[in-house]
Each structure stands twice: as structure tokens, then as C-alpha cells.
Amino acid sequence: MSLILVVLLLAILLGGLGFALHALWVVAAIVLVAWLVGFAVRLGEGRRWYRW
């Protein structure tokens, strides 16, 4: 019985971790797209894209 509980707990833990990692990849992709759009918009304005 305890072996079944350990396996179930491990499956829940790894499943939750996999979902969290997937969610982080999605957030990273959205941030990358937003950064690229901002980069392109600043280049289109004719100003320098860097601050210094």
C-alpha cells in the first residue's frame, strides 16, 4: 500500500513539475516575442535602440 502511495505522490510531483516547466517556456516565448516587437518598433522610429 505504501509503495502505491509513493508512486502516486511521485507521479503527481513530476506531473506538476512538468506543467510548471511548460508554463515557464510559454511565458519565455511570449516575453521574447514582445522584446522582438519592441526592438523592431524602435528601429523603425530611426532612433538608436540602445541607451548609451
PDB file of N, CA, C, O and CB in Angstrom:
ATOM      1  N   MET A   1       0.829  -1.199   0.000  1.00  0.00           N
ATOM      2  CA  MET A   1       0.000   0.000   0.000  1.00  0.00           C
ATOM      3  C   MET A   1       0.876   1.268   0.000  1.00  0.00           C
ATOM      4  O   MET A   1       0.598   2.226  -0.721  1.00  0.00           O
ATOM      5  CB  MET A   1      -0.944  -0.004   1.224  1.00  0.00           C
ATOM      6  N   SER A   2       1.920   1.252   0.808  1.00  0.00           N
ATOM      7  CA  SER A   2       2.776   2.439   0.865  1.00  0.00           C
ATOM      8  C   SER A   2       3.534   2.644  -0.454  1.00  0.00           C
ATOM      9  O   SER A   2       3.812   3.779  -0.843  1.00  0.00           O
ATOM     10  CB  SER A   2       3.771   2.318   2.032  1.00  0.00           C
ATOM     11  N   LEU A   3       3.863   1.550  -1.132  1.00  0.00           N
ATOM     12  CA  LEU A   3       4.540   1.676  -2.427  1.00  0.00           C
ATOM     13  C   LEU A   3       3.637   2.363  -3.443  1.00  0.00           C
ATOM     14  O   LEU A   3       4.103   3.183  -4.234  1.00  0.00           O
ATOM     15  CB  LEU A   3       4.969   0.293  -2.951  1.00  0.00           C
ATOM     16  N   ILE A   4       2.359   2.037  -3.427  1.00  0.00           N
ATOM     17  CA  ILE A   4       1.406   2.673  -4.337  1.00  0.00           C
ATOM     18  C   ILE A   4       1.299   4.165  -4.031  1.00  0.00           C
ATOM     19  O   ILE A   4       1.242   4.986  -4.947  1.00  0.00           O
ATOM     20  CB  ILE A   4       0.017   2.001  -4.230  1.00  0.00           C
ATOM     21  N   LEU A   5       1.271   4.514  -2.750  1.00  0.00           N
ATOM     22  CA  LEU A   5       1.196   5.922  -2.369  1.00  0.00           C
ATOM     23  C   LEU A   5       2.458   6.678  -2.782  1.00  0.00           C
ATOM     24  O   LEU A   5       2.373   7.822  -3.231  1.00  0.00           O
ATOM     25  CB  LEU A   5       0.978   6.052  -0.859  1.00  0.00           C
ATOM     26  N   VAL A   6       3.616   6.058  -2.638  1.00  0.00           N
ATOM     27  CA  VAL A   6       4.863   6.704  -3.036  1.00  0.00           C
ATOM     28  C   VAL A   6       4.893   6.931  -4.542  1.00  0.00           C
ATOM     29  O   VAL A   6       5.281   8.003  -5.007  1.00  0.00           O
ATOM     30  CB  VAL A   6       6.071   5.859  -2.601  1.00  0.00           C
ATOM     31  N   VAL A   7       4.481   5.918  -5.304  1.00  0.00           N
ATOM     32  CA  VAL A   7       4.454   6.056  -6.765  1.00  0.00           C
ATOM     33  C   VAL A   7       3.453   7.129  -7.182  1.00  0.00           C
ATOM     34  O   VAL A   7       3.737   7.925  -8.077  1.00  0.00           O
ATOM     35  CB  VAL A   7       4.101   4.709  -7.433  1.00  0.00           C
ATOM     36  N   LEU A   8       2.296   7.158  -6.550  1.00  0.00           N
ATOM     37  CA  LEU A   8       1.285   8.174  -6.857  1.00  0.00           C
ATOM     38  C   LEU A   8       1.797   9.571  -6.521  1.00  0.00           C
ATOM     39  O   LEU A   8       1.615  10.504  -7.303  1.00  0.00           O
ATOM     40  CB  LEU A   8      -0.013   7.889  -6.087  1.00  0.00           C
ATOM     41  N   LEU A   9       2.430   9.717  -5.370  1.00  0.00           N
ATOM     42  CA  LEU A   9       2.982  11.013  -4.982  1.00  0.00           C
ATOM     43  C   LEU A   9       4.076  11.449  -5.946  1.00  0.00           C
ATOM     44  O   LEU A   9       4.145  12.624  -6.308  1.00  0.00           O
ATOM     45  CB  LEU A   9       3.531  10.955  -3.554  1.00  0.00           C
ATOM     46  N   LEU A  10       4.919  10.535  -6.362  1.00  0.00           N
ATOM     47  CA  LEU A  10       5.978  10.845  -7.323  1.00  0.00           C
ATOM     48  C   LEU A  10       5.390  11.251  -8.674  1.00  0.00           C
ATOM     49  O   LEU A  10       5.886  12.180  -9.311  1.00  0.00           O
ATOM     50  CB  LEU A  10       6.914   9.639  -7.495  1.00  0.00           C
ATOM     51  N   ALA A  11       4.349  10.568  -9.110  1.00  0.00           N
ATOM     52  CA  ALA A  11       3.700  10.911 -10.383  1.00  0.00           C
ATOM     53  C   ALA A  11       3.068  12.297 -10.315  1.00  0.00           C
ATOM     54  O   ALA A  11       3.170  13.070 -11.268  1.00  0.00           O
ATOM     55  CB  ALA A  11       2.630   9.861 -10.744  1.00  0.00           C
ATOM     56  N   ILE A  12       2.426  12.615  -9.213  1.00  0.00           N
ATOM     57  CA  ILE A  12       1.811  13.942  -9.059  1.00  0.00           C
ATOM     58  C   ILE A  12       2.886  15.023  -9.031  1.00  0.00           C
ATOM     59  O   ILE A  12       2.729  16.079  -9.644  1.00  0.00           O
ATOM     60  CB  ILE A  12       0.955  14.005  -7.767  1.00  0.00           C
ATOM     61  N   LEU A  13       3.978  14.755  -8.318  1.00  0.00           N
ATOM     62  CA  LEU A  13       5.058  15.733  -8.222  1.00  0.00           C
ATOM     63  C   LEU A  13       5.701  15.974  -9.582  1.00  0.00           C
ATOM     64  O   LEU A  13       5.910  17.125  -9.964  1.00  0.00           O
ATOM     65  CB  LEU A  13       6.111  15.267  -7.219  1.00  0.00           C
ATOM     66  N   LEU A  14       6.014  14.924 -10.310  1.00  0.00           N
ATOM     67  CA  LEU A  14       6.644  15.079 -11.620  1.00  0.00           C
ATOM     68  C   LEU A  14       5.677  15.682 -12.637  1.00  0.00           C
ATOM     69  O   LEU A  14       6.092  16.456 -13.499  1.00  0.00           O
ATOM     70  CB  LEU A  14       7.157  13.729 -12.124  1.00  0.00           C
ATOM     71  N   GLY A  15       4.403  15.338 -12.546  1.00  0.00           N
ATOM     72  CA  GLY A  15       3.412  15.932 -13.447  1.00  0.00           C
ATOM     73  C   GLY A  15       3.275  17.426 -13.216  1.00  0.00           C
ATOM     74  O   GLY A  15       3.187  18.198 -14.170  1.00  0.00           O
ATOM     75  N   GLY A  16       3.256  17.839 -11.949  1.00  0.00           N
ATOM     76  CA  GLY A  16       3.183  19.259 -11.619  1.00  0.00           C
ATOM     77  C   GLY A  16       4.420  20.005 -12.058  1.00  0.00           C
ATOM     78  O   GLY A  16       4.337  21.138 -12.532  1.00  0.00           O
ATOM     79  N   LEU A  17       5.575  19.369 -11.901  1.00  0.00           N
ATOM     80  CA  LEU A  17       6.827  19.984 -12.318  1.00  0.00           C
ATOM     81  C   LEU A  17       6.870  20.140 -13.832  1.00  0.00           C
ATOM     82  O   LEU A  17       7.328  21.163 -14.342  1.00  0.00           O
ATOM     83  CB  LEU A  17       8.019  19.155 -11.834  1.00  0.00           C
ATOM     84  N   GLY A  18       6.400  19.140 -14.541  1.00  0.00           N
ATOM     85  CA  GLY A  18       6.362  19.225 -15.999  1.00  0.00           C
ATOM     86  C   GLY A  18       5.447  20.339 -16.475  1.00  0.00           C
ATOM     87  O   GLY A  18       5.775  21.052 -17.423  1.00  0.00           O
ATOM     88  N   PHE A  19       4.298  20.495 -15.821  1.00  0.00           N
ATOM     89  CA  PHE A  19       3.382  21.568 -16.185  1.00  0.00           C
ATOM     90  C   PHE A  19       4.003  22.926 -15.905  1.00  0.00           C
ATOM     91  O   PHE A  19       3.860  23.847 -16.709  1.00  0.00           O
ATOM     92  CB  PHE A  19       2.063  21.425 -15.429  1.00  0.00           C
ATOM     93  N   ALA A  20       4.694  23.067 -14.768  1.00  0.00           N
ATOM     94  CA  ALA A  20       5.319  24.342 -14.419  1.00  0.00           C
ATOM     95  C   ALA A  20       6.413  24.694 -15.427  1.00  0.00           C
ATOM     96  O   ALA A  20       6.537  25.849 -15.832  1.00  0.00           O
ATOM     97  CB  ALA A  20       5.904  24.287 -12.990  1.00  0.00           C
ATOM     98  N   LEU A  21       7.203  23.702 -15.829  1.00  0.00           N
ATOM     99  CA  LEU A  21       8.253  23.967 -16.814  1.00  0.00           C
ATOM    100  C   LEU A  21       7.661  24.353 -18.164  1.00  0.00           C
ATOM    101  O   LEU A  21       8.188  25.227 -18.853  1.00  0.00           O
ATOM    102  CB  LEU A  21       9.157  22.744 -16.971  1.00  0.00           C
ATOM    103  N   HIS A  22       6.567  23.701 -18.539  1.00  0.00           N
ATOM    104  CA  HIS A  22       5.907  24.051 -19.801  1.00  0.00           C
ATOM    105  C   HIS A  22       5.372  25.477 -19.734  1.00  0.00           C
ATOM    106  O   HIS A  22       5.503  26.239 -20.692  1.00  0.00           O
ATOM    107  CB  HIS A  22       4.760  23.058 -20.116  1.00  0.00           C
ATOM    108  N   ALA A  23       4.772  25.834 -18.611  1.00  0.00           N
ATOM    109  CA  ALA A  23       4.241  27.185 -18.455  1.00  0.00           C
ATOM    110  C   ALA A  23       5.365  28.211 -18.520  1.00  0.00           C
ATOM    111  O   ALA A  23       5.184  29.284 -19.096  1.00  0.00           O
ATOM    112  CB  ALA A  23       3.476  27.317 -17.127  1.00  0.00           C
ATOM    113  N   LEU A  24       6.524  27.900 -17.941  1.00  0.00           N
ATOM    114  CA  LEU A  24       7.655  28.827 -17.998  1.00  0.00           C
ATOM    115  C   LEU A  24       8.168  28.997 -19.427  1.00  0.00           C
ATOM    116  O   LEU A  24       8.559  30.098 -19.817  1.00  0.00           O
ATOM    117  CB  LEU A  24       8.785  28.337 -17.094  1.00  0.00           C
ATOM    118  N   TRP A  25       8.169  27.926 -20.202  1.00  0.00           N
ATOM    119  CA  TRP A  25       8.582  28.027 -21.610  1.00  0.00           C
ATOM    120  C   TRP A  25       7.619  28.920 -22.384  1.00  0.00           C
ATOM    121  O   TRP A  25       8.045  29.719 -23.217  1.00  0.00           O
ATOM    122  CB  TRP A  25       8.650  26.626 -22.263  1.00  0.00           C
ATOM    123  N   VAL A  26       6.324  28.786 -22.110  1.00  0.00           N
ATOM    124  CA  VAL A  26       5.328  29.611 -22.796  1.00  0.00           C
ATOM    125  C   VAL A  26       5.529  31.086 -22.436  1.00  0.00           C
ATOM    126  O   VAL A  26       5.483  31.952 -23.310  1.00  0.00           O
ATOM    127  CB  VAL A  26       3.891  29.154 -22.427  1.00  0.00           C
ATOM    128  N   VAL A  27       5.750  31.367 -21.158  1.00  0.00           N
ATOM    129  CA  VAL A  27       5.974  32.748 -20.726  1.00  0.00           C
ATOM    130  C   VAL A  27       7.255  33.299 -21.360  1.00  0.00           C
ATOM    131  O   VAL A  27       7.283  34.451 -21.792  1.00  0.00           O
ATOM    132  CB  VAL A  27       6.058  32.830 -19.177  1.00  0.00           C
ATOM    133  N   ALA A  28       8.310  32.488 -21.420  1.00  0.00           N
ATOM    134  CA  ALA A  28       9.565  32.929 -22.026  1.00  0.00           C
ATOM    135  C   ALA A  28       9.371  33.235 -23.508  1.00  0.00           C
ATOM    136  O   ALA A  28       9.944  34.199 -24.015  1.00  0.00           O
ATOM    137  CB  ALA A  28      10.656  31.862 -21.843  1.00  0.00           C
ATOM    138  N   ALA A  29       8.579  32.439 -24.206  1.00  0.00           N
ATOM    139  CA  ALA A  29       8.325  32.687 -25.624  1.00  0.00           C
ATOM    140  C   ALA A  29       7.540  33.984 -25.821  1.00  0.00           C
ATOM    141  O   ALA A  29       7.819  34.739 -26.752  1.00  0.00           O
ATOM    142  CB  ALA A  29       7.562  31.506 -26.246  1.00  0.00           C
ATOM    143  N   ILE A  30       6.571  34.247 -24.961  1.00  0.00           N
ATOM    144  CA  ILE A  30       5.788  35.483 -25.062  1.00  0.00           C
ATOM    145  C   ILE A  30       6.671  36.698 -24.807  1.00  0.00           C
ATOM    146  O   ILE A  30       6.567  37.700 -25.515  1.00  0.00           O
ATOM    147  CB  ILE A  30       4.610  35.463 -24.067  1.00  0.00           C
ATOM    148  N   VAL A  31       7.540  36.618 -23.800  1.00  0.00           N
ATOM    149  CA  VAL A  31       8.447  37.731 -23.499  1.00  0.00           C
ATOM    150  C   VAL A  31       9.418  37.961 -24.661  1.00  0.00           C
ATOM    151  O   VAL A  31       9.723  39.105 -24.997  1.00  0.00           O
ATOM    152  CB  VAL A  31       9.231  37.456 -22.192  1.00  0.00           C
ATOM    153  N   LEU A  32       9.899  36.887 -25.267  1.00  0.00           N
ATOM    154  CA  LEU A  32      10.804  37.026 -26.404  1.00  0.00           C
ATOM    155  C   LEU A  32      10.120  37.718 -27.574  1.00  0.00           C
ATOM    156  O   LEU A  32      10.710  38.591 -28.210  1.00  0.00           O
ATOM    157  CB  LEU A  32      11.325  35.662 -26.837  1.00  0.00           C
ATOM    158  N   VAL A  33       8.889  37.339 -27.862  1.00  0.00           N
ATOM    159  CA  VAL A  33       8.149  37.973 -28.956  1.00  0.00           C
ATOM    160  C   VAL A  33       7.919  39.452 -28.658  1.00  0.00           C
ATOM    161  O   VAL A  33       8.065  40.296 -29.543  1.00  0.00           O
ATOM    162  CB  VAL A  33       6.799  37.258 -29.185  1.00  0.00           C
ATOM    163  N   ALA A  34       7.559  39.766 -27.412  1.00  0.00           N
ATOM    164  CA  ALA A  34       7.339  41.167 -27.045  1.00  0.00           C
ATOM    165  C   ALA A  34       8.631  41.973 -27.172  1.00  0.00           C
ATOM    166  O   ALA A  34       8.609  43.120 -27.618  1.00  0.00           O
ATOM    167  CB  ALA A  34       6.790  41.266 -25.610  1.00  0.00           C
ATOM    168  N   TRP A  35       9.752  41.376 -26.780  1.00  0.00           N
ATOM    169  CA  TRP A  35      11.037  42.063 -26.900  1.00  0.00           C
ATOM    170  C   TRP A  35      11.396  42.302 -28.357  1.00  0.00           C
ATOM    171  O   TRP A  35      11.885  43.377 -28.705  1.00  0.00           O
ATOM    172  CB  TRP A  35      12.139  41.259 -26.216  1.00  0.00           C
ATOM    173  N   LEU A  36      11.161  41.313 -29.213  1.00  0.00           N
ATOM    174  CA  LEU A  36      11.468  41.476 -30.632  1.00  0.00           C
ATOM    175  C   LEU A  36      10.589  42.536 -31.283  1.00  0.00           C
ATOM    176  O   LEU A  36      11.058  43.298 -32.128  1.00  0.00           O
ATOM    177  CB  LEU A  36      11.303  40.152 -31.359  1.00  0.00           C
ATOM    178  N   VAL A  37       9.320  42.587 -30.896  1.00  0.00           N
ATOM    179  CA  VAL A  37       8.424  43.615 -31.434  1.00  0.00           C
ATOM    180  C   VAL A  37       8.894  44.998 -30.995  1.00  0.00           C
ATOM    181  O   VAL A  37       8.925  45.927 -31.802  1.00  0.00           O
ATOM    182  CB  VAL A  37       6.966  43.370 -30.973  1.00  0.00           C
ATOM    183  N   GLY A  38       9.257  45.139 -29.735  1.00  0.00           N
ATOM    184  CA  GLY A  38       9.767  46.415 -29.243  1.00  0.00           C
ATOM    185  C   GLY A  38      11.061  46.808 -29.936  1.00  0.00           C
ATOM    186  O   GLY A  38      11.276  47.982 -30.237  1.00  0.00           O
ATOM    187  N   PHE A  39      11.913  45.845 -30.187  1.00  0.00           N
ATOM    188  CA  PHE A  39      13.167  46.086 -30.894  1.00  0.00           C
ATOM    189  C   PHE A  39      12.891  46.593 -32.309  1.00  0.00           C
ATOM    190  O   PHE A  39      13.518  47.551 -32.761  1.00  0.00           O
ATOM    191  CB  PHE A  39      14.018  44.801 -30.940  1.00  0.00           C
ATOM    192  N   ALA A  40      11.951  45.950 -33.008  1.00  0.00           N
ATOM    193  CA  ALA A  40      11.616  46.344 -34.374  1.00  0.00           C
ATOM    194  C   ALA A  40      10.968  47.720 -34.405  1.00  0.00           C
ATOM    195  O   ALA A  40      11.244  48.505 -35.312  1.00  0.00           O
ATOM    196  CB  ALA A  40      10.688  45.314 -35.013  1.00  0.00           C
ATOM    197  N   VAL A  41      10.119  48.029 -33.442  1.00  0.00           N
ATOM    198  CA  VAL A  41       9.447  49.332 -33.406  1.00  0.00           C
ATOM    199  C   VAL A  41      10.463  50.444 -33.174  1.00  0.00           C
ATOM    200  O   VAL A  41      10.385  51.504 -33.795  1.00  0.00           O
ATOM    201  CB  VAL A  41       8.364  49.358 -32.303  1.00  0.00           C
ATOM    202  N   ARG A  42      11.410  50.201 -32.285  1.00  0.00           N
ATOM    203  CA  ARG A  42      12.420  51.232 -32.042  1.00  0.00           C
ATOM    204  C   ARG A  42      13.310  51.443 -33.250  1.00  0.00           C
ATOM    205  O   ARG A  42      13.716  52.573 -33.523  1.00  0.00           O
ATOM    206  CB  ARG A  42      13.268  50.866 -30.842  1.00  0.00           C
ATOM    207  N   LEU A  43      13.625  50.376 -33.983  1.00  0.00           N
ATOM    208  CA  LEU A  43      14.430  50.538 -35.193  1.00  0.00           C
ATOM    209  C   LEU A  43      13.657  51.315 -36.252  1.00  0.00           C
ATOM    210  O   LEU A  43      14.243  52.094 -37.005  1.00  0.00           O
ATOM    211  CB  LEU A  43      14.856  49.167 -35.746  1.00  0.00           C
ATOM    212  N   GLY A  44      12.344  51.105 -36.312  1.00  0.00           N
ATOM    213  CA  GLY A  44      11.530  51.805 -37.290  1.00  0.00           C
ATOM    214  C   GLY A  44      11.408  53.284 -37.003  1.00  0.00           C
ATOM    215  O   GLY A  44      11.139  54.068 -37.912  1.00  0.00           O
ATOM    216  N   GLU A  45      11.600  53.683 -35.756  1.00  0.00           N
ATOM    217  CA  GLU A  45      11.490  55.096 -35.409  1.00  0.00           C
ATOM    218  C   GLU A  45      12.733  55.877 -35.804  1.00  0.00           C
ATOM    219  O   GLU A  45      12.712  57.107 -35.804  1.00  0.00           O
ATOM    220  CB  GLU A  45      11.239  55.250 -33.927  1.00  0.00           C
ATOM    221  N   GLY A  46      13.812  55.184 -36.139  1.00  0.00           N
ATOM    222  CA  GLY A  46      15.022  55.852 -36.558  1.00  0.00           C
ATOM    223  C   GLY A  46      15.947  56.227 -35.423  1.00  0.00           C
ATOM    224  O   GLY A  46      17.030  56.762 -35.660  1.00  0.00           O
ATOM    225  N   ARG A  47      15.546  55.959 -34.198  1.00  0.00           N
ATOM    226  CA  ARG A  47      16.419  56.244 -33.068  1.00  0.00           C
ATOM    227  C   ARG A  47      17.278  55.034 -32.759  1.00  0.00           C
ATOM    228  O   ARG A  47      17.038  53.929 -33.247  1.00  0.00           O
ATOM    229  CB  ARG A  47      15.602  56.651 -31.836  1.00  0.00           C
ATOM    230  N   ARG A  48      18.270  55.270 -31.946  1.00  0.00           N
ATOM    231  CA  ARG A  48      19.105  54.151 -31.524  1.00  0.00           C
ATOM    232  C   ARG A  48      18.321  53.256 -30.588  1.00  0.00           C
ATOM    233  O   ARG A  48      17.531  53.741 -29.778  1.00  0.00           O
ATOM    234  CB  ARG A  48      20.394  54.648 -30.842  1.00  0.00           C
ATOM    235  N   TRP A  49      18.533  51.952 -30.692  1.00  0.00           N
ATOM    236  CA  TRP A  49      17.798  51.017 -29.844  1.00  0.00           C
ATOM    237  C   TRP A  49      18.475  50.814 -28.502  1.00  0.00           C
ATOM    238  O   TRP A  49      17.911  50.201 -27.596  1.00  0.00           O
ATOM    239  CB  TRP A  49      17.646  49.686 -30.543  1.00  0.00           C
ATOM    240  N   TYR A  50      19.705  51.339 -28.379  1.00  0.00           N
ATOM    241  CA  TYR A  50      20.395  51.217 -27.098  1.00  0.00           C
ATOM    242  C   TYR A  50      20.409  52.568 -26.419  1.00  0.00           C
ATOM    243  O   TYR A  50      20.183  53.587 -27.070  1.00  0.00           O
ATOM    244  CB  TYR A  50      21.835  50.680 -27.282  1.00  0.00           C
ATOM    245  N   ARG A  51      20.668  52.597 -25.136  1.00  0.00           N
ATOM    246  CA  ARG A  51      20.529  53.838 -24.364  1.00  0.00           C
ATOM    247  C   ARG A  51      21.797  54.657 -24.300  1.00  0.00           C
ATOM    248  O   ARG A  51      21.732  55.873 -24.121  1.00  0.00           O
ATOM    249  CB  ARG A  51      20.086  53.525 -22.978  1.00  0.00           C
ATOM    250  N   TRP A  52      22.933  54.035 -24.438  1.00  0.00           N
ATOM    251  CA  TRP A  52      24.166  54.810 -24.242  1.00  0.00           C
ATOM    252  C   TRP A  52      24.632  55.467 -25.514  1.00  0.00           C
ATOM    253  O   TRP A  52      25.654  56.154 -25.515  1.00  0.00           O
ATOM    254  CB  TRP A  52      25.263  53.927 -23.705  1.00  0.00           C
TER     255      TRP A  52
END
